[in-house]
Amino acid sequence: MLKICSVNKCNQILTTNPREVGAVISIVDPGCEHWRNAQLTDPLSHILTLNLEFEDLVEGGRGTLANDDHIQQIIDVAPEMHRKCREEKKQWLVHCHAGMCRSPAAAFIAACACFPPGKEFDLIHQMMRSKSDIDPNMLMVDIADRLMDRKGKMVMALDSVQAIIAEKFENRWNLK
């Protein structure tokens, strides 16, 4: 089971139920240290991990953007993580700081890397049903779409849920 969460929730799960986790993709801001405490302890060596550092940005400016190398690492490790968690019936955690932008994008990318082209719309809509308070990072999805040669299908799938995301944001903050 793929679970999108915040760094705090990830650490809570890894502290209370470490044997239920088979894989973790961690995305944090460069130089962030507090996320490492739970994951890198010796009893958790059975967990496949991918640790990435970049900020939740979608265009240039100050900070570290997601790049081809970051996204390729997600694409490369996803099938092995998926296989391990499916075979061992364990959770696959994908976290960023808040669990709202980078980790949903990484989870979508990972899911697309595990399934053949043509499933993009189903995968993003399934994610929206399971975790509705997300706004996947478009830069990450755009890079993955290009690297996996999905011919714009991942970006179109994400675009298809943008109205849902905007409406939930407006309702949450009473912006209507």
C-alpha positions in Angstrom: 0.0 0.0 0.0 1.4 3.4 -1.0 0.9 6.0 1.7 1.5 9.7 1.2 2.3 11.5 4.4 4.2 14.3 6.2 7.6 13.9 7.7 6.1 13.8 11.2 3.6 11.1 10.2 6.4 9.1 8.6 8.5 9.3 11.7 5.5 8.3 13.8 4.8 5.2 11.7 8.5 4.2 11.6 8.8 4.6 15.3 5.6 2.8 16.3 5.2 0.2 13.5 8.6 -0.2 11.7 8.0 -3.8 10.7 4.9 -2.8 8.7 7.0 -0.6 6.4 8.9 -2.0 3.4 10.0 1.1 1.6 10.3 4.9 2.0 10.8 7.8 -0.4 11.8 10.9 1.6 11.9 14.3 0.1 13.0 17.2 2.2 14.5 20.7 1.9 18.3 20.7 1.5 20.0 20.5 4.8 17.0 19.3 6.7 18.2 16.9 9.4 15.1 16.0 11.6 13.7 13.6 9.1 16.6 11.2 9.4 16.2 10.2 13.0 13.6 7.4 12.6 14.6 6.0 9.3 18.2 5.4 9.6 18.3 3.5 12.8 19.8 0.0 12.6 16.6 -2.0 13.2 15.1 -0.4 10.1 17.7 -1.7 7.7 15.1 -4.0 6.1 13.4 -0.9 4.6 14.3 0.2 1.1 14.9 4.0 1.1 15.4 6.8 -1.3 16.3 10.1 0.3 16.1 13.3 -1.9 16.7 16.9 -1.1 15.0 19.7 -3.0 12.5 22.4 -2.3 8.8 22.5 -3.1 9.2 24.9 -6.0 7.9 24.8 -9.5 10.0 27.5 -11.1 13.4 29.1 -10.7 14.3 31.6 -8.0 15.9 31.0 -4.7 16.2 27.4 -3.7 16.9 24.0 -5.1 14.4 22.8 -7.8 13.7 19.1 -8.5 15.8 18.1 -11.5 16.1 15.2 -13.9 18.4 13.3 -11.6 16.0 13.5 -8.6 13.1 12.3 -10.7 15.0 9.6 -12.5 15.9 8.1 -9.1 12.2 7.9 -8.2 11.5 6.2 -11.5 14.4 3.8 -11.1 13.6 2.6 -7.6 9.8 2.5 -7.8 9.4 -0.9 -9.4 11.7 -2.6 -6.8 9.9 -0.8 -3.9 6.5 -1.7 -5.4 7.5 -5.4 -5.7 8.9 -5.6 -2.2 5.9 -4.0 -0.5 3.4 -6.1 -2.6 5.2 -9.4 -1.9 5.8 -8.6 1.8 2.4 -6.9 2.3 4.0 -3.9 3.8 3.4 -0.1 3.5 5.3 2.0 1.1 5.7 5.5 2.6 6.3 8.6 0.5 6.8 11.7 2.5 7.8 15.4 2.2 7.6 18.1 4.8 3.8 18.5 4.8 2.7 15.6 2.6 0.9 17.9 0.2 3.0 18.7 -2.8 6.3 16.8 -3.3 5.3 13.5 -1.9 2.0 13.3 -3.9 4.0 14.1 -7.0 6.6 11.5 -6.1 3.9 8.9 -5.4 2.2 9.6 -8.7 5.5 9.3 -10.5 6.3 6.1 -8.7 2.9 4.6 -9.5 3.3 5.6 -13.2 6.7 3.9 -13.2 5.1 0.7 -12.0 2.2 0.6 -14.4 2.2 0.7 -18.2 1.3 3.9 -20.1 -2.4 4.6 -20.3 -3.1 4.3 -16.5 -2.1 8.0 -15.7 -5.7 9.3 -15.3 -6.8 6.3 -13.2 -3.7 6.6 -10.9 -4.1 10.4 -10.2 -7.8 10.0 -9.6 -7.2 7.1 -7.3 -4.7 9.2 -5.4 -7.2 12.1 -5.1 -9.8 9.7 -3.6 -7.4 8.3 -1.1 -5.8 11.6 0.0 -7.8 14.7 -1.0 -5.7 17.5 0.5 -2.9 17.3 -2.0 -1.5 19.5 -4.7 1.2 17.5 -6.5 4.2 19.5 -7.7 3.7 20.1 -11.4 7.5 20.5 -12.1 8.2 17.0 -10.8 5.3 15.5 -12.9 6.4 17.4 -16.0 10.0 16.1 -15.7 8.8 12.6 -15.1 6.4 12.8 -18.1 9.3 13.7 -20.3 11.8 11.1 -18.8 9.2 8.3 -19.1 8.2 9.5 -22.6 4.5 9.6 -21.5 3.8 12.2 -24.2 2.1 14.7 -21.9 -0.3 12.1 -20.4 0.9 12.6 -16.8 0.7 16.3 -17.1 -2.8 16.1 -18.6 -3.9 13.7 -15.8 -2.7 16.1 -13.2 -4.4 19.0 -15.0 -7.6 17.0 -15.0 -7.7 17.2 -11.2 -6.6 20.8 -10.8 -10.2 22.0 -10.6 -10.9 19.5 -7.8 -7.8 20.7 -6.0 -8.7 24.4 -6.4 -12.3 23.8 -5.1 -11.0 21.9 -2.1 -8.6 24.7 -1.3 -11.3 27.3 -1.7 -13.7 25.4 0.6 -11.0 24.7 3.2 -10.1 28.4 3.4 -13.6 29.8 2.7 -12.5 31.7 -0.3 -15.7 31.4 -2.3 
